[in-house]
């Protein structure tokens, strides 16, 4: 599956949540939530992060 730049995904191989920065040749470049060193992940190891995973990583949704 392909994810858009800016999507929050869970890298199941590393048990980390990251933000998609780029995708090429079957790999995605991810950045930790809040910044830090990017890493490469195989697309097949990624899925959209759940609300709980994003909250645990420091992403907070606005209340309506």
N, C-alpha and C positions, 0 to 999 in steps of 0.2 A: 504494500500500500504506500502511496505517496502522501506526504503531509506538507501543508503549506508552511512557509516561513512564518515564524511567530507562534506556531502551535506548541502546546505543552504536551510532551510525550513521556511515556515511561520506557526506559531502556531496561528490558527485563534481564539482559545479560549482565548488567552492572547494578541492578536494583536502584537506579537513580532516575529522577525526573529532570528533564532538560527542555530547553527551548530550541526548536528547529531553526538553524541559521542558514542552511543550504542543503541541497541533496544532489548527489551525482553518483553515477556508476554503481547503484545499489547500496550506497552508504549515505547516511545523514550526518551532518555536522551539528552537534548539539552544544549548547552553552548551559552551565548551571543557572538555575533561577537566582537572580541577584548578581550575576556576573561570575567571572572566573575563567579558568582554562577550558577551552573547548575540547571535545573528544569526538571521535568517529564511532558510529554505530551502524551495524547492519540493519537495513530496513525491516527484515523479517523478525528482528528482535524488538521492534517498537510497536507500541499501541498508544492510543490516546490516554493521557493521564486522567484518572478519576478525580472527582471533586475533592475527596479526602486526601489523595496523593498530592494534589496541587496545594491544598491548605497546609499539609505537613512540610512542603517545600518552601512555603512562605508566600504563596500566591493567594491573595484575598479578593473575592468577588465583592462588588458593590451591592449593598442592600437596596432593594427597591421598595 
